[in-house]
Amino acid sequence: MQIRDLIPWGNNKASEIAKRDEENPVFSLQRDVNRIFDDFWKRFDQPFGAFGRWDANGPPTDIAETESALEVSVELPGIDQKDVDVSLMDSALTIKGEKKSEQEESKKGYHLSERSYGSFYRSIPLPSGVDTDKANAQFKNGVLTVTVPKTKEALSRVRKIEVKAT
């Protein structure tokens, strides 16, 4: 036995085994069936399917806290303002929406009819010290921005602490 036989990357036995597996028709069939099932189930992970590639939490959402307010921005391309519902309850901001798409086309020799529906729901807990009565929401260019200002008491409690080098 030589020293190169002990080093796994020094021999090509693993690649030879993998190559034999790739050529095996049963292995090839199993790989294809796995890919078909993976592709099928991926469609259910996406709330809007063809509308966009959102993760399981819904549309992309940015939450930022400024000195005077909490700002929540949600990207909702292709959704109408009337299909978005924003509500505040029990110190949580809830954003719900639904997207509908219908297309019908008839030409000589064929008729096309497609319908897609999807909805999302997002609940964001609010920190203490925000004034929910003065919250406002704006919808512009497919982006919903909700601003919840901080209370005067919360603003007066902010205290800067000096950082010293040691």
C-alpha positions as CSV (number, residue, x, y, z in Angstrom):
1,M,0.0,0.0,0.0
2,Q,1.3,3.4,-0.9
3,I,0.7,6.7,0.8
4,R,-1.4,8.0,-2.1
5,D,-4.0,5.2,-1.5
6,L,-4.7,6.7,1.9
7,I,-5.5,10.2,0.6
8,P,-9.1,10.4,-0.6
9,W,-8.6,13.1,-3.2
10,G,-5.5,11.3,-4.5
11,N,-7.5,8.5,-6.1
12,N,-10.4,8.6,-8.5
13,K,-12.4,5.7,-7.0
14,A,-15.2,8.0,-5.8
15,S,-15.6,9.6,-9.2
16,E,-15.6,6.2,-10.9
17,I,-18.4,5.0,-8.6
18,A,-20.4,8.2,-9.3
19,K,-19.9,7.8,-13.0
20,R,-21.2,4.3,-12.9
21,D,-24.3,5.5,-11.0
22,E,-24.9,8.2,-13.6
23,E,-24.9,5.6,-16.4
24,N,-27.3,3.3,-14.5
25,P,-30.8,3.7,-16.1
26,V,-32.5,3.1,-12.7
27,F,-30.5,5.9,-11.1
28,S,-31.3,8.2,-14.0
29,L,-35.0,7.4,-13.7
30,Q,-35.0,8.1,-10.0
31,R,-33.2,11.4,-10.5
32,D,-35.8,12.5,-13.1
33,V,-38.7,11.5,-10.9
34,N,-37.3,13.4,-7.9
35,R,-36.9,16.5,-10.1
36,I,-40.5,16.2,-11.3
37,F,-41.8,16.0,-7.7
38,D,-39.6,18.8,-6.6
39,D,-40.8,21.1,-9.4
40,F,-44.4,20.2,-8.7
41,W,-44.2,21.0,-4.9
42,K,-42.3,24.3,-5.5
43,R,-45.4,25.8,-7.0
44,F,-47.2,25.5,-3.7
45,D,-44.4,27.3,-1.8
46,Q,-45.0,30.4,-3.8
47,P,-48.2,32.4,-2.8
48,F,-48.6,34.0,-6.2
49,G,-47.1,31.3,-8.4
50,A,-46.4,33.1,-11.7
51,F,-47.0,36.5,-10.1
52,G,-43.7,36.6,-8.3
53,R,-41.1,34.7,-6.4
54,W,-42.1,35.5,-2.8
55,D,-40.9,33.4,0.1
56,A,-43.2,31.7,2.5
57,N,-43.6,35.0,4.5
58,G,-45.1,36.8,1.6
59,P,-44.0,39.9,-0.2
60,P,-40.7,41.6,0.5
61,T,-41.1,43.8,3.6
62,D,-38.8,46.4,5.1
63,I,-39.3,47.5,8.7
64,A,-37.3,50.6,9.9
65,E,-37.3,52.5,13.1
66,T,-36.4,56.2,12.8
67,E,-36.1,58.7,15.6
68,S,-39.7,59.7,15.3
69,A,-41.6,56.7,13.8
70,L,-41.8,53.1,12.8
71,E,-41.9,52.7,9.0
72,V,-43.1,49.5,7.2
73,S,-42.7,49.2,3.4
74,V,-44.2,46.3,1.5
75,E,-43.5,45.7,-2.2
76,L,-46.8,44.8,-3.9
77,P,-46.3,45.0,-7.6
78,G,-49.4,44.4,-9.7
79,I,-51.8,44.7,-6.8
80,D,-54.4,47.4,-6.8
81,Q,-54.8,49.7,-3.8
82,K,-58.4,48.5,-3.4
83,D,-57.2,45.0,-2.9
84,V,-55.0,45.8,0.1
85,D,-56.3,45.9,3.7
86,V,-54.2,47.5,6.5
87,S,-55.4,47.3,10.1
88,L,-54.0,47.9,13.6
89,M,-55.2,45.7,16.5
90,D,-53.7,44.6,19.8
91,S,-50.3,46.2,19.1
92,A,-49.9,44.5,15.8
93,L,-50.0,45.8,12.2
94,T,-51.8,43.5,9.8
95,I,-51.5,43.8,6.1
96,K,-53.6,41.6,3.8
97,G,-54.0,41.5,0.1
98,E,-55.2,39.6,-2.9
99,K,-54.1,39.5,-6.4
100,K,-56.3,38.4,-9.3
101,S,-55.3,38.0,-12.9
102,E,-57.6,37.0,-15.7
103,Q,-56.8,36.8,-19.4
104,E,-59.0,35.7,-22.3
105,E,-58.0,35.8,-25.9
106,S,-59.8,34.4,-28.9
107,K,-58.3,34.3,-32.3
108,K,-58.8,32.1,-35.4
109,G,-58.2,28.5,-34.4
110,Y,-57.8,28.9,-30.6
111,H,-59.3,30.2,-27.4
112,L,-57.0,31.1,-24.5
113,S,-58.4,31.6,-20.9
114,E,-56.1,31.9,-17.9
115,R,-56.9,32.8,-14.3
116,S,-54.5,33.2,-11.4
117,Y,-55.4,34.1,-7.8
118,G,-53.3,34.5,-4.7
119,S,-53.4,36.2,-1.3
120,F,-51.0,37.1,1.4
121,Y,-51.3,38.0,5.1
122,R,-48.6,39.6,7.2
123,S,-48.8,40.5,10.9
124,I,-46.1,42.7,12.4
125,P,-45.8,43.2,16.1
126,L,-45.5,46.8,17.2
127,P,-43.2,48.0,19.9
128,S,-44.5,49.9,22.9
129,G,-44.4,53.6,22.6
130,V,-46.0,54.1,19.2
131,D,-49.2,56.1,18.6
132,T,-51.5,53.8,16.6
133,D,-54.1,56.5,16.4
134,K,-51.9,58.7,14.2
135,A,-50.8,55.9,11.8
136,N,-51.1,56.5,8.1
137,A,-50.6,54.4,5.0
138,Q,-49.6,55.4,1.4
139,F,-49.7,53.3,-1.7
140,K,-47.5,54.5,-4.6
141,N,-46.0,52.7,-7.6
142,G,-46.7,49.2,-6.1
143,V,-45.2,50.0,-2.7
144,L,-47.2,50.3,0.5
145,T,-45.7,52.4,3.2
146,V,-47.2,52.4,6.7
147,T,-45.9,55.0,9.2
148,V,-46.7,54.7,12.9
149,P,-45.3,57.7,14.8
150,K,-43.8,57.3,18.3
151,T,-45.6,58.9,21.3
152,K,-44.2,62.0,23.0
153,E,-43.4,60.0,26.1
154,A,-41.4,57.5,24.1
155,L,-39.5,60.3,22.4
156,S,-38.7,62.0,25.7
157,R,-37.3,58.7,27.2
158,V,-34.6,58.6,24.6
159,R,-31.2,59.3,26.2
160,K,-27.9,59.4,24.5
161,I,-25.0,57.6,26.1
162,E,-21.5,58.6,25.4
163,V,-19.2,55.9,24.1
164,K,-15.6,56.1,25.5
165,A,-12.6,54.3,24.2
166,T,-10.6,52.2,26.6
